[in-house]
Amino acid sequence: MAGVTLKTVAKAVGVSPSTVSNAYNKPDQLSTALRERILATAQELGYAGPDASARALRSGKAGAIGVLFTDKLSYAFSDPFAVGFLAGLAEVAEEFRTSLLLMPLGGDDTEDDSAAVKQAAIDAAAIFCVPHGHPALDILAARGVPAAATDSGNYTDSWVAIDEVAAAAGLGEYLTRLGHRDIVVLLDNAQAPGRFTELEPDEVASGNPTLRVEGLRKAMPEARIRLVSGGYNSFDSGVAGAGWVLDSQDRPTAIVGLSDVQALGAMEAARVRGLVPGRDLTITGFDDIPAAAQAGLTTIHQPIKDKGRMLGRVLLDPDTTARQIMLPTELVVRSSSGPAPKTL
């Protein structure tokens, strides 16, 4: 039946429109028999239920959190860190009957990105791996959308983070004790895997990469630290970047991946060249994803899933009053690290 509305159903059942609305939105306020009669009548008349967008306008709530990140959409489903973080965030979102809207952004502002952030029907935003100063952050602020970030230096005062500088410095101190003075740091850029390049410090993306490099330099003032990228954050980029370094005549004694996936790629690049991590060179990572333990990768452990859970609580749980939460980290030493090889 064309033109069937909530009022049509109410008239047919002999109740008020608000009672029909409660059958869909507040079922606990109706008897089971009345609710079933309303829903049966609605189905008979061809009424699909209240319009979700209209309901959002009336309530002022969209029932969704936007998750902003500067990478391809597939990153959210393929990167182990992103998967763990989103799993934790989703647990809390489910508890509060809230959806997650994944919002991938370009590395730089684009017209499509700006329009998406301006028009997104979201109640709050989780800022996940977005460089400082990205235009999308200004748009959120202008809209007055509450937000919480996964690092402490973003535009919002609410965050769940780790002390990136201190964690990286701890790794640097460990490498110094092992005698390493020639280090290559693998980090990501916006290029496809295989397009390796050596970066200057001012070319490193702001946020976590900058802070981790800062921590290493702080702990290793006498070391030569080179910055290399084999593409965006992925296993293949680690293979490409490390392969380029290992094939050069200026081979380092240690490779530090700023993520575990890149470090695991570096381990593969070493393996195919007949090199044994922990004996012929040291390879370390950051994050401690599940695959790190299986591969024997020395890395910095951070509570990935807990970070997602806590960020969800900051955004959704009225009982969570803390707006700035610093999570602990730990250096986990495994077989991929060892003393710097002796030189003749």
Sine and cosine of phi, psi and omega as CSV:
sin_phi,cos_phi,sin_psi,cos_psi,sin_omega,cos_omega
0.00,0.00,0.83,-0.56,-0.03,-1.00
-0.96,0.26,0.53,-0.85,0.09,-1.00
0.96,0.28,0.33,0.94,0.02,-1.00
-0.97,0.26,0.77,-0.63,-0.01,-1.00
-0.82,-0.58,0.07,-1.00,0.05,-1.00
-0.85,0.52,-0.61,0.80,0.00,-1.00
-0.92,0.38,-0.55,0.83,0.04,-1.00
-0.88,0.47,-0.70,0.72,0.01,-1.00
-0.91,0.42,-0.69,0.73,-0.01,-1.00
-0.86,0.51,-0.67,0.74,-0.01,-1.00
-0.91,0.40,-0.63,0.77,-0.03,-1.00
-0.93,0.37,-0.58,0.82,-0.02,-1.00
-0.99,0.11,-0.42,0.91,-0.05,-1.00
1.00,0.07,0.55,0.83,0.03,-1.00
-0.78,-0.63,0.07,-1.00,0.02,-1.00
-0.98,0.17,0.40,-0.92,0.07,-1.00
-0.84,0.54,-0.58,0.81,-0.01,-1.00
-0.91,0.42,-0.53,0.85,0.04,-1.00
-0.92,0.39,-0.64,0.76,0.06,-1.00
-0.90,0.44,-0.67,0.75,0.03,-1.00
-0.87,0.50,-0.66,0.75,0.01,-1.00
-0.90,0.43,-0.48,0.88,0.02,-1.00
-0.88,0.48,-0.50,0.87,0.00,-1.00
-1.00,-0.08,-0.64,0.77,-0.18,-0.98
-0.97,-0.23,-0.45,0.89,-0.03,-1.00
-0.67,-0.74,0.91,0.42,-0.10,-1.00
-0.88,0.47,-0.39,0.92,-0.01,-1.00
-0.94,0.35,-0.23,0.97,-0.02,-1.00
-1.00,0.00,-0.02,1.00,0.00,-1.00
-0.85,-0.53,0.41,-0.91,0.13,-0.99
-0.94,0.33,0.42,-0.91,0.00,-1.00
-0.86,0.50,-0.65,0.76,-0.04,-1.00
-0.90,0.43,-0.70,0.71,-0.02,-1.00
-0.91,0.41,-0.68,0.73,-0.01,-1.00
-0.89,0.46,-0.70,0.72,0.01,-1.00
-0.89,0.46,-0.59,0.80,0.02,-1.00
-0.92,0.39,-0.65,0.76,0.02,-1.00
-0.90,0.43,-0.73,0.68,-0.03,-1.00
-0.91,0.42,-0.60,0.80,0.02,-1.00
-0.91,0.41,-0.67,0.74,0.03,-1.00
-0.91,0.42,-0.67,0.74,0.02,-1.00
-0.87,0.49,-0.68,0.73,0.01,-1.00
-0.91,0.42,-0.64,0.76,0.01,-1.00
-0.89,0.45,-0.61,0.79,-0.01,-1.00
-0.99,0.12,-0.20,0.98,-0.01,-1.00
1.00,0.09,0.44,0.90,0.02,-1.00
-1.00,-0.03,0.84,-0.54,-0.11,-0.99
-1.00,0.06,-0.17,0.99,-0.03,-1.00
0.88,-0.47,0.17,-0.99,-0.02,-1.00
-0.87,0.49,0.59,-0.80,0.04,-1.00
-0.92,0.39,0.81,-0.58,-0.09,-1.00
-0.90,0.43,-0.66,0.75,-0.02,-1.00
-0.93,0.37,-0.61,0.79,0.03,-1.00
-0.92,0.40,-0.64,0.77,0.02,-1.00
-0.89,0.46,-0.62,0.79,0.02,-1.00
-0.91,0.42,-0.64,0.77,0.02,-1.00
-0.90,0.43,-0.65,0.76,-0.01,-1.00
-0.93,0.37,-0.65,0.76,-0.07,-1.00
-1.00,0.07,-0.31,0.95,-0.08,-1.00
0.97,0.24,0.17,0.98,-0.02,-1.00
-0.83,-0.56,0.71,-0.70,0.04,-1.00
-1.00,-0.07,-0.33,0.95,-0.02,-1.00
0.95,0.30,0.50,0.87,-0.04,-1.00
-0.53,-0.85,0.55,-0.84,0.16,-0.99
-0.95,-0.30,0.74,-0.67,0.11,-0.99
-1.00,0.07,0.74,-0.67,0.05,-1.00
-0.94,-0.33,0.94,-0.34,-0.08,-1.00
-0.99,-0.15,0.76,-0.65,0.06,-1.00
-0.47,-0.88,0.52,-0.85,-0.03,-1.00
-0.99,-0.15,0.99,0.17,0.05,-1.00
-0.25,-0.97,0.06,-1.00,0.05,-1.00
-0.92,0.39,0.41,-0.91,0.01,-1.00
-0.86,0.51,-0.59,0.81,-0.02,-1.00
-0.88,0.47,-0.39,0.92,0.02,-1.00
-0.84,0.54,-0.61,0.79,-0.04,-1.00
-0.91,0.42,-0.36,0.93,-0.05,-1.00
-0.95,-0.30,-0.22,0.98,-0.09,-1.00
-0.92,-0.38,-0.51,0.86,-0.03,-1.00
-0.98,0.19,0.83,-0.56,-0.08,-1.00
-0.86,0.51,-0.61,0.80,0.03,-1.00
-0.91,0.42,-0.72,0.69,0.00,-1.00
-0.88,0.47,-0.66,0.75,0.00,-1.00
-0.88,0.47,-0.71,0.71,0.00,-1.00
-0.91,0.41,-0.69,0.73,0.01,-1.00
-0.88,0.47,-0.74,0.67,-0.03,-1.00
-0.92,0.39,-0.53,0.85,0.06,-1.00
-0.89,0.45,-0.68,0.73,0.04,-1.00
-0.91,0.42,-0.69,0.73,0.02,-1.00
-0.89,0.45,-0.65,0.76,-0.02,-1.00
-0.91,0.42,-0.57,0.82,0.03,-1.00
-0.84,0.55,-0.71,0.70,-0.02,-1.00
-0.96,0.28,-0.62,0.78,0.02,-1.00
-0.87,0.50,-0.66,0.75,0.04,-1.00
-0.89,0.46,-0.64,0.77,0.01,-1.00
-0.85,0.52,-0.58,0.82,-0.04,-1.00
-0.97,-0.23,0.30,0.95,0.05,-1.00
0.78,0.63,0.75,0.66,-0.02,-1.00
-0.85,-0.52,0.60,-0.80,0.01,-1.00
-1.00,-0.06,0.30,-0.95,0.11,-0.99
-0.94,-0.35,0.77,-0.63,0.06,-1.00
-0.94,-0.34,0.94,-0.33,-0.01,-1.00
-0.97,0.23,0.79,-0.61,-0.09,-1.00
-0.78,-0.62,0.99,0.12,0.04,-1.00
-0.94,0.34,0.68,-0.73,-0.02,-1.00
-0.88,-0.47,0.45,-0.89,0.13,-0.99
-0.96,0.29,0.31,-0.95,0.03,-1.00
-0.88,0.48,-0.53,0.85,0.08,-1.00
-0.88,-0.48,0.20,-0.98,-0.02,-1.00
-0.92,0.39,0.68,-0.74,0.15,-0.99
-0.77,-0.64,0.35,-0.94,-0.03,-1.00
-0.89,0.46,-0.64,0.77,0.00,-1.00
-0.90,0.43,-0.68,0.74,0.02,-1.00
-0.87,0.49,-0.73,0.68,-0.03,-1.00
-0.87,0.48,-0.69,0.72,-0.01,-1.00
-0.90,0.43,-0.64,0.77,-0.02,-1.00
-0.90,0.44,-0.68,0.74,-0.02,-1.00
-0.95,0.33,-0.59,0.81,0.02,-1.00
-0.92,0.39,-0.59,0.81,-0.15,-0.99
-0.99,-0.17,-0.18,0.98,-0.09,-1.00
-0.86,0.50,0.75,-0.66,0.06,-1.00
-1.00,0.06,1.00,0.03,-0.04,-1.00
-0.72,-0.70,0.48,-0.88,0.04,-1.00
-1.00,-0.05,-0.40,0.91,-0.05,-1.00
-0.35,-0.94,0.16,-0.99,-0.03,-1.00
-0.71,-0.70,0.70,-0.72,0.15,-0.99
-0.98,-0.20,0.91,-0.42,-0.04,-1.00
-1.00,0.01,0.97,-0.25,-0.12,-0.99
-0.87,-0.48,0.93,-0.36,0.05,-1.00
0.84,0.54,0.81,0.58,0.09,-1.00
-0.88,-0.48,0.82,-0.57,-0.02,-1.00
-0.86,0.51,0.54,-0.84,0.06,-1.00
-0.87,0.50,0.63,-0.78,0.05,-1.00
1.00,0.08,0.04,1.00,0.02,-1.00
-0.90,0.45,0.69,-0.72,-0.05,-1.00
-0.83,0.56,-0.48,0.88,-0.01,-1.00
-0.87,0.49,-0.53,0.85,0.00,-1.00
-0.93,0.38,-0.60,0.80,0.05,-1.00
-0.92,0.40,-0.59,0.81,0.02,-1.00
-0.91,0.41,-0.69,0.72,0.04,-1.00
-0.87,0.49,-0.70,0.72,-0.01,-1.00
-0.89,0.46,-0.66,0.75,0.00,-1.00
-0.90,0.43,-0.54,0.84,0.03,-1.00
-0.98,0.20,-0.24,0.97,-0.04,-1.00
0.96,0.27,0.45,0.90,0.00,-1.00
-0.98,0.21,0.84,-0.54,0.06,-1.00
-0.87,0.49,0.62,-0.79,-0.06,-1.00
-0.56,-0.83,0.41,-0.91,0.12,-0.99
-0.65,-0.76,0.58,-0.81,-0.12,-0.99
-0.89,-0.45,0.27,-0.96,0.04,-1.00
-1.00,-0.10,0.19,0.98,0.18,-0.98
-0.60,-0.80,0.34,-0.94,-0.18,-0.98
-1.00,0.03,-0.01,1.00,-0.07,-1.00
-0.93,-0.37,0.29,0.96,-0.05,-1.00
-0.99,0.10,-0.15,-0.99,-0.13,-0.99
-0.97,0.25,-0.28,0.96,-0.06,-1.00
-0.99,-0.15,0.48,-0.88,0.03,-1.00
-0.99,0.12,-0.11,0.99,0.00,-1.00
-0.97,-0.23,0.79,-0.61,-0.02,-1.00
-0.37,-0.93,0.40,-0.92,0.16,-0.99
-0.79,-0.61,0.91,-0.42,-0.19,-0.98
-0.58,-0.81,0.04,-1.00,0.20,-0.98
-0.87,-0.48,0.29,-0.96,0.08,-1.00
-0.99,0.17,1.00,0.00,-0.10,-1.00
-0.86,0.50,-0.68,0.73,-0.04,-1.00
-0.90,0.43,-0.73,0.68,-0.02,-1.00
-0.91,0.42,-0.64,0.77,0.00,-1.00
-0.90,0.45,-0.72,0.69,0.01,-1.00
-0.92,0.38,-0.57,0.82,0.04,-1.00
-0.90,0.43,-0.62,0.79,0.06,-1.00
-0.88,0.48,-0.64,0.77,0.06,-1.00
-0.91,0.42,-0.67,0.74,0.02,-1.00
-0.89,0.46,-0.64,0.77,0.03,-1.00
-0.90,0.44,-0.62,0.79,0.03,-1.00
-0.90,0.43,-0.71,0.71,0.01,-1.00
-0.90,0.43,-0.59,0.81,0.04,-1.00
-0.90,0.44,-0.67,0.74,0.02,-1.00
-0.89,0.45,-0.48,0.87,0.03,-1.00
-0.99,0.15,-0.06,1.00,0.06,-1.00
1.00,-0.03,0.21,0.98,-0.03,-1.00
-0.99,0.14,0.77,-0.64,0.01,-1.00
-0.77,-0.64,-0.07,1.00,0.00,-1.00
-0.79,-0.61,0.97,-0.25,-0.18,-0.98
-0.86,-0.51,0.65,-0.76,0.21,-0.98
-0.92,-0.40,0.76,-0.65,0.05,-1.00
-0.97,-0.24,0.83,-0.56,0.07,-1.00
-1.00,-0.06,0.85,-0.53,0.05,-1.00
-0.70,-0.71,0.14,-0.99,-0.10,-0.99
-0.98,-0.20,0.38,-0.92,0.18,-0.98
-0.66,-0.75,-0.18,-0.98,-0.11,-0.99
-1.00,0.06,0.09,1.00,-0.07,-1.00
-1.00,0.07,0.35,-0.94,0.08,-1.00
-0.94,0.34,0.47,-0.88,0.01,-1.00
-0.82,0.57,0.62,-0.79,0.03,-1.00
0.97,-0.25,-0.32,0.95,0.00,-1.00
-1.00,-0.09,0.97,0.25,-0.11,-0.99
-0.97,0.22,0.46,-0.89,0.02,-1.00
-0.39,-0.92,0.44,-0.90,0.11,-0.99
-0.99,-0.13,0.75,-0.66,-0.13,-0.99
-0.96,-0.28,0.48,-0.88,0.18,-0.98
-1.00,0.05,0.41,-0.91,-0.03,-1.00
-0.80,0.60,-0.59,0.80,-0.04,-1.00
-0.98,0.22,-0.05,1.00,0.05,-1.00
-1.00,-0.09,-0.06,1.00,0.01,-1.00
-0.97,0.23,0.72,-0.70,0.00,-1.00
-0.87,0.49,0.63,-0.78,0.00,-1.00
-0.93,0.38,0.25,-0.97,-0.02,-1.00
0.99,-0.14,-0.63,-0.78,-0.09,-1.00
-0.84,0.55,-0.71,0.71,0.00,-1.00
-0.85,0.53,-0.71,0.70,0.01,-1.00
-0.87,0.49,-0.69,0.72,-0.05,-1.00
-0.92,0.38,-0.62,0.79,-0.01,-1.00
-0.93,0.36,-0.65,0.76,0.08,-1.00
-0.90,0.43,-0.64,0.76,0.04,-1.00
-0.86,0.52,-0.69,0.73,0.00,-1.00
-0.90,0.44,-0.66,0.75,0.04,-1.00
-0.89,0.45,-0.72,0.69,-0.01,-1.00
-0.90,0.44,-0.60,0.80,0.01,-1.00
-0.89,0.46,-0.63,0.77,-0.05,-1.00
-1.00,0.06,-0.28,0.96,-0.08,-1.00
-0.78,-0.63,0.88,0.47,-0.09,-1.00
-0.91,0.42,-0.39,0.92,-0.02,-1.00
-1.00,-0.06,-0.10,0.99,-0.08,-1.00
-1.00,0.07,0.45,-0.89,0.18,-0.98
-1.00,0.00,0.87,-0.49,-0.04,-1.00
-0.88,-0.48,0.90,-0.44,0.03,-1.00
-0.96,-0.27,0.58,-0.82,-0.05,-1.00
-0.94,-0.33,0.86,-0.50,-0.08,-1.00
-0.77,-0.64,0.63,-0.77,0.08,-1.00
-0.78,-0.63,0.68,-0.74,0.10,-0.99
-0.95,-0.31,0.24,0.97,0.00,-1.00
0.77,-0.63,-0.24,-0.97,-0.02,-1.00
-0.94,0.35,0.23,-0.97,-0.17,-0.99
-0.88,0.47,0.97,-0.26,-0.02,-1.00
-0.25,-0.97,0.27,-0.96,0.08,-1.00
-0.86,0.51,-0.71,0.71,-0.03,-1.00
-0.89,0.45,-0.57,0.82,0.05,-1.00
-0.92,0.40,-0.61,0.79,0.07,-1.00
-0.90,0.44,-0.66,0.75,0.05,-1.00
-0.87,0.49,-0.72,0.70,-0.06,-1.00
-0.92,0.39,-0.76,0.65,-0.04,-1.00
-0.90,0.44,-0.73,0.69,0.00,-1.00
-0.92,0.38,-0.61,0.79,0.03,-1.00
-0.87,0.49,-0.68,0.74,0.03,-1.00
-0.88,0.48,-0.68,0.73,0.00,-1.00
-0.92,0.39,-0.70,0.71,-0.07,-1.00
-0.94,0.33,-0.40,0.91,0.04,-1.00
-1.00,0.08,-0.15,0.99,0.00,-1.00
-0.99,0.14,0.28,-0.96,0.05,-1.00
-0.98,0.19,-0.19,0.98,-0.03,-1.00
-0.95,-0.31,0.92,0.40,-0.09,-1.00
-0.99,0.16,0.72,-0.69,0.03,-1.00
-0.98,0.20,0.19,-0.98,0.10,-0.99
-1.00,-0.02,-0.27,0.96,-0.01,-1.00
-0.57,-0.82,0.61,-0.79,0.10,-0.99
-0.87,-0.49,0.81,-0.59,0.01,-1.00
-0.93,-0.36,0.91,-0.41,0.12,-0.99
-1.00,0.09,0.76,-0.65,0.03,-1.00
-0.97,0.23,-0.02,1.00,0.21,-0.98
-0.59,-0.80,0.41,-0.91,0.02,-1.00
-0.90,0.43,-0.59,0.81,-0.05,-1.00
-0.89,0.45,-0.61,0.79,0.05,-1.00
-0.95,0.33,-0.61,0.79,0.04,-1.00
-0.91,0.42,-0.62,0.78,0.04,-1.00
-0.91,0.41,-0.58,0.82,0.11,-0.99
-0.90,0.44,-0.62,0.78,0.04,-1.00
-0.90,0.43,-0.62,0.79,0.04,-1.00
-0.89,0.45,-0.62,0.78,0.05,-1.00
-0.92,0.39,-0.67,0.74,0.04,-1.00
-0.87,0.49,-0.62,0.78,0.05,-1.00
-0.92,0.39,-0.67,0.74,-0.06,-1.00
-0.87,0.50,-0.72,0.69,-0.05,-1.00
-0.93,0.36,-0.24,0.97,0.06,-1.00
-0.98,-0.17,0.15,0.99,0.06,-1.00
0.98,0.22,0.30,0.95,-0.01,-1.00
-0.99,-0.16,0.61,-0.79,-0.02,-1.00
-0.95,-0.32,0.92,-0.39,0.06,-1.00
-0.87,0.50,0.69,-0.72,-0.05,-1.00
0.99,-0.12,-0.35,0.94,0.05,-1.00
-0.91,-0.42,-0.83,0.56,-0.06,-1.00
-1.00,0.05,-0.43,0.90,0.07,-1.00
-0.28,-0.96,0.23,-0.97,0.04,-1.00
-0.96,-0.29,0.67,-0.74,0.10,-1.00
-0.77,-0.64,0.77,-0.63,0.02,-1.00
-0.76,-0.65,0.31,-0.95,-0.01,-1.00
-0.79,-0.62,-0.35,-0.94,-0.03,-1.00
-0.41,-0.91,0.80,-0.60,0.11,-0.99
0.85,-0.53,-0.63,0.77,-0.04,-1.00
0.91,0.41,0.85,0.52,0.14,-0.99
-0.94,0.33,0.28,-0.96,-0.06,-1.00
-0.81,0.59,-0.60,0.80,-0.04,-1.00
-0.93,0.37,-0.32,0.95,-0.02,-1.00
-0.90,0.43,-0.69,0.72,0.00,-1.00
-0.91,0.41,-0.65,0.76,-0.01,-1.00
-0.89,0.46,-0.56,0.83,-0.04,-1.00
-1.00,0.03,-0.11,0.99,-0.06,-1.00
0.96,0.28,0.52,0.86,-0.06,-1.00
-1.00,0.08,0.83,-0.56,0.16,-0.99
-0.94,0.34,0.74,-0.67,-0.12,-0.99
-0.36,-0.93,0.13,-0.99,0.13,-0.99
-1.00,-0.09,0.87,-0.50,0.03,-1.00
-1.00,0.09,0.74,-0.67,0.21,-0.98
-0.75,-0.67,0.50,-0.86,-0.05,-1.00
-0.97,0.23,1.00,0.04,-0.16,-0.99
-0.88,0.47,-0.81,0.59,-0.06,-1.00
-0.92,0.40,-0.61,0.80,0.04,-1.00
-0.89,0.46,-0.54,0.84,0.03,-1.00
-0.89,0.47,-0.68,0.73,0.05,-1.00
-0.91,0.42,-0.68,0.74,0.01,-1.00
-0.88,0.48,-0.74,0.67,-0.06,-1.00
-0.91,0.41,-0.60,0.80,0.04,-1.00
-0.90,0.43,-0.64,0.77,0.07,-1.00
-0.88,0.48,-0.65,0.76,0.01,-1.00
-0.91,0.42,-0.66,0.75,0.03,-1.00
-0.86,0.51,-0.62,0.78,-0.06,-1.00
-0.99,0.14,-0.53,0.85,-0.20,-0.98
-0.88,-0.47,-0.49,0.87,-0.16,-0.99
-1.00,-0.03,0.92,-0.39,-0.01,-1.00
-0.91,0.42,-0.31,0.95,0.03,-1.00
-0.99,0.15,-0.18,0.98,0.05,-1.00
-1.00,-0.01,0.97,-0.24,-0.07,-1.00
-1.00,-0.05,-0.37,0.93,0.02,-1.00
-0.93,0.38,0.74,-0.67,0.00,-1.00
-0.96,-0.28,-0.22,0.98,-0.01,-1.00
-0.70,-0.72,0.92,-0.39,-0.11,-0.99
-0.84,-0.53,0.86,-0.51,0.03,-1.00
-0.98,-0.22,0.88,-0.48,-0.03,-1.00
-1.00,-0.04,0.44,-0.90,-0.04,-1.00
-0.98,0.18,0.40,-0.92,0.11,-0.99
-0.78,-0.63,0.25,-0.97,-0.01,-1.00
-0.47,-0.88,0.71,-0.70,0.13,-0.99
-0.97,0.23,0.85,-0.53,0.01,-1.00
-0.94,-0.34,0.93,-0.37,-0.06,-1.00
-1.00,-0.02,0.81,-0.59,0.05,-1.00
-0.75,-0.66,-0.26,-0.97,-0.19,-0.98
-0.96,0.26,-0.21,0.98,-0.07,-1.00
-0.97,0.23,-0.08,1.00,-0.01,-1.00
-0.86,-0.50,0.50,-0.87,0.02,-1.00
-0.21,-0.98,0.00,-1.00,-0.01,-1.00
-0.86,0.51,0.50,-0.86,0.06,-1.00
-0.89,0.47,0.72,-0.70,0.00,-1.00
-0.85,0.52,0.59,-0.81,0.05,-1.00
-0.94,0.33,0.65,-0.76,0.06,-1.00
-0.96,-0.29,0.59,-0.81,-0.01,-1.00
-0.99,0.17,0.00,0.00,0.00,0.00
